[in-house]
């Protein structure tokens, strides 16, 4: 029998904010591709949005505790998919990150983030380890859980998505009660590998990192995106130029502006006022999502924290990238940027958060 307390605890505000941001994204995608060859991208995004909403509702109303039993199988499946995309995946722009299915593409790394969160949440919750995390040795298994999807994503290559795994990892460990000294030790170990990682980066990735410090050193290639993005946002001024009236956007000065630089489109057409509203929506989105993390069930809390950590990191990096405060990494802006896999994975994550919040009274 359906428990009415579930609906009483359902966060309609979080769902509403999520849908508003998503529909704003569809409009921004429509504007950014209005005079381009790919004029059907907004309809594809609408299709993905419809599928995402259905999966969100499924993730909301099926008790999230079922994920406890499915945690490691889901993780293994995600690793198999990441291996599969390395062999059979579609190659585009020098990267091999997608499975091509008809006119649609699926990016396994987006769903691997969710699988990683579920697996790590199971291990870190009291039922998983049956002890507190007291030593560095206790962190060995979580590091192994991180290493596989991180390395497979790095080799695609996708530095942006790989970095999301790291932020999720540390966010969940912190909330699980790991000692700060142990987390700092892991950070120092990671930093020590950075000089060696430089030699494994592709040429375009090295260029992007270098032009971050000085975009003018390569203004027509690696630095072009950042320079044009800043010009586009700045040209919107206070109130913007109006929907479909952004000259930088409509003349397509920024390549792939419907994905990585969707915020620049909004900045030009709706100005400082429009971007401020978007930031407020994201702020309330994160704020309301964090309320789910107050549940007494550690597994549910860690699920929420992991999903929120990943979304927050992507928002921060994408916005910083758009205004030249971070290197171009290829991370989409959650719910706004074009990309079916990112949109659907984010909506599933929101469904899990709603699920956890809705069942707080059970614990």
PyMOL commands that set and color helices and strands:
alter all, ss='L'
color gray80, all
select helices_A, chain A and resi 4-8+12-32+41-61+66-88+108-124+126-129+136-154+159-175+180-192+194-200+203-213+215-218+224-235+247-250+262-294+298-322+340-358+360-362
alter helices_A, ss='H'
color red, helices_A
select strands_A, chain A and resi 90-92+95-101+104-106
alter strands_A, ss='S'
color yellow, strands_A
deselect
rebuild
show_as cartoon
